[in-house]
Amino acid sequence: MVISNSRRRGGAFEECWSEFSGGMPVTVKEARSGAQGHATVTRARSMLGAAWRPVEFNCEHFVEEACGRTRRSAQLHAASMISVLLGLLVLVGRE
């Protein structure tokens, strides 16, 4: 079974591996130091049913919180930075 938070399911959900992967290959990464298995699963299960929200509670936020860390999303941060840079380029290009 896999506990994940996805747009496809609309939130945090537990499903079998084959449904989760959709027939695609999945890479399993080791947890960063400090994350303990039982506590991580308990935290993940406590979030079941929470709604997926791209900015406030996406898949990366879910993993961080399940591992006992502060919610953050590297993808969201990168997208924000790219948006800011593109905006600056547009402004500079108008001058």
Residue pairs with C-beta under 8 A, 6 or more apart in sequence:
1 14
1 15
1 16
1 17
2 14
2 15
2 16
2 17
2 20
3 12
3 13
3 14
3 41
3 44
3 45
3 48
3 66
4 12
4 13
4 15
4 20
4 59
4 62
5 11
5 12
5 13
5 47
5 50
5 52
5 57
5 58
5 59
5 61
5 62
6 13
6 52
6 59
7 52
7 54
7 58
9 15
9 52
10 51
10 52
11 49
11 50
11 51
11 52
12 44
12 47
12 48
12 49
12 50
12 52
12 62
13 48
14 45
14 48
17 26
20 26
31 37
31 40
31 67
32 67
34 67
34 68
35 67
35 68
39 68
40 66
40 67
40 68
41 66
43 65
43 66
43 67
43 68
44 62
44 66
47 62
47 65
47 66
50 57
51 57
52 58
52 59
54 76
55 76
57 71
58 73
58 75
58 76
60 72
60 73
60 74
60 75
60 76
61 71
61 72
61 73
64 70
64 71
64 72
64 73
65 71
